[in-house]
Amino acid sequence: RSQVSDEQVDAYTRVLKFSLPNVKEGTVIEYHYKIVSDYVSYLDAWMMQSDIPVLYNEYKINIPLVYIYDIEFRKRELIEMSEEESSMQATQHRESGVSRMEDTFTLRTRKLTFVSRNLPALSRKEPFCWCPDDYRVQVNFNLQGTNFPTEGYKPLSRTWADVDKSLLEEKEAYEESTDGLFGVHLRDITNPYREEMTQTLAGKDLTFEQRVAAAFALLKQKLSWNGEYLLYAENPLRAVKEGRGSNAELNFILISMLKDLGLKAYPVVMSLRSRGMMPVHFPSEQRLNTFAVAVRHPQANRFVYIDSSMELPLLDVLPTDMLVERARIISNDVPEDKKWVDLSRLSPNRRKTLIEATIDSTLNLRGNIRVVRQGQYASSYLKRKLKGDSNGGGIDESDVTLSQHTDSTEEAWKAEVTERAALEAPVQSAGGDKLYVNPMVIGLMSENPFTQSERDLPVEFPYPLELSVTSILTLPEGYTVEELPQVRTLSTEDNELYLRYRIRQTEDGKRVVLTCSLGIKRCAYPAQYYPQLQQFFDRVVEASEGVLVLSKQ
């Protein structure tokens, strides 16, 4: 008993902890516990797989037959299930005049047993996997209906339209639960910065994008994000008073500001990638954990997306944790067939590099570089620059020296940056007779990110991307090309993953032109493709390190 502690986390959650002394490698840990719950509408998923090997996992659940559940399995082939009829004692409370009566009776039950054996460990943290719990062996329950003798069958299974209705319900703003406040905040919160915003924007003829960026900029000037992603906000006006709040609190205020500018703005709810996939067949608010803001573009007849956790008003460049394939716009104004949105491919994420350089008589490579960054690459660059990095941390190659660095952006809301600099790099020489040059100068990738020999989890890239390098090198006088790097073209059948590397010498023999591009169009790859991904990125690194050999005539 002295090794067991009971911690009350919040009004709804208790955590029971126990410690085991003298545990060492090879120790077999056996424990069991029992949960009695009257919270029948939501049963926690049972995780049969852990981050340590599991020899045997048994889960028993006794469900009264008056409650009818759908059961969802993950990795069903690894779960044995048995069922038997059973019973349990139940008590019903009723009022009789001024007295309170209790009736005890027996309920028929459905006793289910789930068993898994010899499950390997599955890490809780794995590079290139947002939520390993999505892929654990597990059992989930969804209440479909009830069948009480006095009522007959009563369906309770919900649709996503029911979830919309529940979120939009206008409950009292200060009930104990915050769950009912979603609709209240959408309806009742008024723009706390209306007067200042009106004065600041008075007389300005702003485009749609500029209006969104202006509202966001004023919000971030007044309030800071506290690091929390939430779905519900207890009191957004308290965040105004304190100067900081969750993304939910800030987003409700942002929506009110955008509405004041004549824009149609709605919450778009989701489950963050790090907190698990949103279920398709089990609609429930409990599977949602945050929302971003969707703003309808009146001219383009589409939505653009933004979130108050962002540091910059870059439209359609959400934090990577929000780049989910399924999110839902909550509004009665949006038709059902337009409510489900894919946030994983909102903007192109590109980095295009152009290098024009000459190998001079001192055997140094000198020239100019231009890098155009879009989407997430622009966002990363601008955020680093915002934090004080003189060049945004953009070009990073140990052998390359940059000078006269400049950058330019077109609009505050547009995720595109053009970076320019003068470039200098040494050329390897073998006694002056041979020169060894990396014609890419700045490679696409310096090391393979996939170093594990095996992998049990799928590979999930943060976002689709396109990287390209064009390098035009003028050769030094008195040297000729002895050997060009190998031309490479690799791609999957669907062209969702590709590497294209081409290099040639111009007809006059004075220049070498290299073009290389890497594309990752699909974000997720099953674990069985891991060996092929390893090999693919080995080739990317090899291409980045290719060597051009020049010989003195």
N, C-alpha and C positions, 0 to 999 in steps of 0.2 A: 504493500500500500504506500510505503514511503517513496516509491519510485513513480507514483502516478500523480499528475496534477490536472486540475480542471480549471480552464481559463474562459471567462466570459468575454468574447471579442466585441460583441455589440448586442443590441436588443434581440437579435434573431439568431445569433451564432455562439455556440460554445465549442471549445476545442479541448479534447481530452488528450493529454500527452503522457507518455511513459518512457522511461529510460531503462536500458538493460546494461548492467555493468559487465565488464570483462568480455565484451564482444570482440571477436577477432575474425580474420579471414577464415571462411569455412564454417562459421557458426550458423546453425539452422535456427531461425526465429519462428516460434509458433505463438499465435495469439488469436483470440476471438472476442467479439463484442456484439451487443444487441441494441438495436434502435427501435423504440416504440414511438410512432408518430401518428397524429391525427391530421397531418397536413397531406391529405390524400390527393390533392390536385397536382402535386409535384413531388416526385421521388428522385432523389439524387442518382446520377449514373453510378453504376458499380464498376470500378476499375479493377480488372482481374490481373493486369500486368503492371509492374512497378519498375523503378530504376535499379532494383536489385533482382537477381534471378528468383523466380517463384516456383517452388517445387509443387505446391498444391494450394489452390484457392477455391474455397467453397462459399457460395452465397445462397442463403435460404431466405425466402420471403413468403409470408403468410398473408394472402389478400382475401378479404371478404368477397364472396361472390356477387355482392351488390355493387362492387366497383369493377369496371371492365377496362382493362388496359391493353394498349398495343405495346408490343415489345420490339425494340430495335437492337440488333446485335452489330457489333463491330468485330470482324474476323470470326464469323459464326462457326467456321470449321474447327476452331480451337476451343469451343465451348460445348460441354455436354449438358443437356437439360433433361430433367425428369419432373413429373408432376403427379400429385396425389391429392385426394380429397381429405380435408381436415376440418377443424373447427376452432373457434375461440369464444371466450366469454366477452360479452359487451354490456355496457350500461347505458340506459337512456334516462335523461333527466327531464322531468315535466313539472309544470306548476299546477297545483290543485288548491284553489282558494289562496290562502296565505301561506300554505305549506309547499315544500319542494319535495317531490316524490322521485324515487329511483326505481327503475325496472331493470333487472338483470336477466339476460337471455343468452342463448347460444346462437352463434352465427356460423353457417357453413362457409368454409374458406377453400381457396385454391392455394395449395402449398407447392411452391416452385423451388427447385434446387438447381443451381448452376455450378458447374465444376470445370476448372481448367488445370492442366498439369504441365509441369516442366516448361514454363514460359521463360524465354531469355529476358535479360534486363533490357529496358528501353530507356535511354537517357532522357532526363527532363529538360536538358539543354543540349541542343545539337545545332551546329552551324547550318545555315540554309534550311531551317525548318522552324516555322513560326510557332506551332503549338503541337508538340509531340503527343499530347493527350488525345488529339484527334485520331491517332493511329494506334492507340492501345487496345488490347482485347478488353471489351466492355459490354455492359448490358444497360439499356436505357428504357424507361417506361413513360408512356403518355396516356393519361386518362381519357378514354373515349366516351364513357357514359356511365350512368348508374342504373341499377335495376332493383329498386326497393319494392317490396311486395305491395305497399300501399300506393305506389306511383306508377309501376310498370317501367319499361325501359325509357330512359331519358338521355338523349345524346348530349354529350358535353364537348365533343371534339370541336376544336376551334379552327377557323380559317384565319388567314392573315388579315382579311377584312375585319374580323372580330378584334384582332390585335389593334388595328388602326382605331376602331371605335373606342376601345378601352383606353388607349393613350389620349385620345382627344376628348374624353369625358371631362366635363367642367365641374370637378369636385371642389369642396371647400378648400381654400388655399392654405388653411392651417390645421388640417387633419393630422393625426399622429403619423400616418404613413405618408411618405413623399411620393408614392406611386401615382396618386391621383393628381399630382401637381403639373404633369406634363401639359395637359390641355389648358389648365388655368394660366400657366406662364405664356403659352402661345397667344391666348386671348387677352390677358390683362396687363402684361408688362408694357409700359410706355417707355419710349426712348428717353433715358435720363439726360441725354446730351442734345436734345432737340434744338434748344435755343442756340447753343454754340455751333452745332452743325449747320443750322440755317444761316447764321452770320458768316461762317467760313465759306460756304458754297454759294452765297448770294451773288447773282449776276454772272455765274460761270455756266457756260454751255458745255456740259460734260457728256461724254459718251457713256454707254452702259457700263463698260469696264472701268472707266474712271470713277463713276459713282460708287461702284462696289469697293474699289480700292480706297476711295476717300473715307467711306464709312469704316472700313477695316482699320485704316491708319488712325482714325480718331479713337476707335475702341482701344487699340493697343497703346495709344498715348495715355489713355486714362486707366486701363486695367492690364494686369499681367496674369498670365496663366500660371496656376499653382502646381502644374505637373500631373493633375488628375484627369483621366478620361471617365466621364460619367454619363448615364442616360437621364437620370433625374436630378433636378436642382431644387434644394429645399427653399432657398431664398436668394434669387439673383440680385435683389436690391441690396442685400448684405454685402455681396461682392463689390458693388459700386461703392459702398461705404468704406470697405476695407482695402479697396484698390487691387484686389486679386481674387481669383476664383477658378473653379473647374472649367473645362471646355464647355460643359453643358450650361453653366451659369452665363458664361460669356457669349455662347451661341444664341441663347434666348434674347439677350440684349442686342446682339448683332442683327438678329431677325427683325426686331422692332425698329432698328435704325434703317435697315434696308427698306422696310415698308414705308417709313417716313419719306424716303426718296422715290416713292412710287414704284418700287420693284416688288415682284412676287417672290417671296423667300419662304422656304419650307425646311423642316428638319428631315434629314435622311438617315434613318436608324440602321444600325449594323452591329455585328460582333467583331471586335478588333481581331486581326489575324493572330495576335499573340494569345487571345483568349478562346480560340476555337471557332470552328465553322458554324455558321448559322444554319439550323436544320431546315430542310425543305418541307418535310412531312409532319413536323411537330411544331406548329406555330405557337409561340409563347413569348411574352415580354421578358420572361426570365432568361431567355437565350440572347437578349440584346444587352449591350453594356455602354453604348455611347451613340452620338449622332454628330454629323457634320451639317453644313448648310447648303442647300440647293437653291440657286437663284435662276429664275427663268430669264433667258435672253430674249427680249421682245422682238428683235429683228431676225435673229438666227433660228428662233423657235426651238430652242434646246435649253438644257440646264447647264450651268457652270457650278463648280463646287469649291468650297472654301471652308476652313475650320479655324476657330479662334486660338487653337494651340499653335498655329503656325506663326513664325516670326515675321514673315513678309506676305503681302497680299498677292501671291502668285496664283492666279486662277487655274483650276484644274491640276494643281500640283499638291495633292494632299500628303500628309505624313505617310510614310511607307506602311505603317501599321494599319492604316485605313484603306489601303488599296485592295479591297475585297471584291470578289466577283459578284456577290449578291448583297445589295443594300436596298432599303425600301423607303420611298418618299412618303411621308405621312401628311396627307392633305385630302380633304373631300373635293378639292378642285381638280385633282389630277386623276384621269381615268385609270382603271385597274391595269390595263395593258401597258401603261407608262410608268407604273410605280416601281417596278423592279429595275434596278440600274446596276451596271457593271462599272465599278470604280477603278478597276485594275489597269485600264488602258485609256485613261482620260486624255493624256498628252504624250507626244513623242518624246522619248528620253534618248537624246543623241549627243554625241561628242564628235565633232568633225575637226580634224587637224590638218593644216596645210603647212609644209615646211619647204622653203626655198633657200638653199645654202650652197656655198662654194668651199671646196677644200683648197686652201691657199698655199703659198710657197713655204709657209712656216709649219705646214702639215697640221693646221687647225681647221676645223669646220666652222664657218661663220655664215650667218644669214638671218632670216626672219621666220618667225612662227606666228600663225594665226589659229586660234582655237575658237570654234563656235559651239557653245553649250546650250542645250535645250532641255526643258522638263526638269527631271530630278537632278541632272548634272548642273543646270543653271542654279537651281535651288541650293544645292550643297555649296557651290562656289560663293554665292551671295551671302549665305549664312556664315561661312568662314570669314568672309571679308567684314561682315557686320561685327564679328567678334575681335577684329583687329589684325587679321592676317593681311599683310600689305598687298599680296597679290591673290588673295582668296584661296591660297593653298592650291592653286590650279595646276601648274606644271611642276611636277616633282620627279626629277631624274638626277641622280647623284653626280653624274659626269657632265651634266649640261649646266652652263651658266647663262642666266637671263639678265638682260638690262633693258632700260627704256620701256618698262612694262606699262601698258595701258589697258583699260577695258571700257566697254560701252554697253549700255542697255537702251532699248527703245522706249519702253513704258514701265512704270513701277509694277503693273499687274502682269506683264508678259514675261514668261520664264525663258528668256533668251539673253545670253551674254556673249559678246565677241571680245576676245582677249588677244592682244598683240604684244610682241616683244622681240628684241634682238637676241640672237642665240649664238652661243659659242660652245664648242665641245672639242676635246682632244681626239686625234686620230692615232690609233696604234700603228707602230712602224716596226718592221723587222730589218734594221740596219739601213733603212731608207730605200731598199729595193722593192719591198712589198709593203703595201698599206692594207690595214684591215678596218673596215668601216661597217657600222650597223646602219644600213640605208634608211631604216625607220626612225633612227635617231632617238625618238621617244616611243617606247614600245606600248602595245596595248595592255600587256600584262607581264609582270615580272616573275610571278610564281603561280603554280597551280593551287587554287583554293581547296582542292579535294585531295587530301593527303592520307586519309584513312584507307586501310587495305580493304575493309568491308563496310557496308552501311545497311542498316535495317529500315531506316526512315526515308521517305521520298525527299527529293531535292527541290526546294522552293526558292526561286530567285526573288529578289525584292521587287523587281519590276521588269517589263520588257525593255530591251535596249538595243541601240545601234551605235557602234564605234567605228570610226574610219580614220585612216591616215593616208594622206598623199604627200609624198616626199620627192622633191626634184633636186638632185645633187649635180652640181657642175664639177667635173673631174679636174684635178690639177694638171698643169702642163707637163708633158713628158711621161704621163702614166696612161696605161690602157687596162681594160677590164680583163682579168684572168679568170675570174669565177663569179657567177651570180648566185645568190641564194636560191634554194629550190622553190619553184612555183607550187602553190598548194590550193586545192579547192576541196573543202569538206562540207557536207551538209546532210541533214536528215532527209528522208523521202519527202516529207511535207514542207521542207525548207524553213522549218520553225527554228532551226539552229544551224548556223553556217559560219564558215571561215573562208574568205577568198583573199589569196595573196598572189599578186602579180608583180613582176619586175622586168624591165626591159632597158636596153641601151638605145638611145636615139640614133637615127641613121647617120648623123654627123660624128658619132662617137664621143661627143663632148659631155653628154649628160646621161644620168641614170634616173629613170622614173619608176617609183614604187607606188602601188595602190594596195591597201589592205583594209578589209572590213570584217567586222564580227557582228553577228546578229543573234539575239536571243529573243524570240517572239513569244515563246510559251514560258510561263512562270514555273510550272510544276512538272516534275518527271518522277515516275515511280522508281522505287529503290532498285529494281532489277536492271535499270538503265545506268546505274552508278558506274560500273566498269567502263562503259562507252563514254560517259561524261568525263571520267578521268583521262582517258586517252585523247578525247577531243581537246581538253584544256592543256594537256601536254603539248599538243601541236600548236596551240595558240602561243604558249610560252616560247616554243622553238621558233615560230615565225617572228615573234617580237625580238628575238636575239640573233636573227639571221645575219650572216657576215658577207659583205662584198669584198672580194680580194682584188686589189689593183697592183699591177706590176710596172716597174720602171722600164721604159723603152731603152 
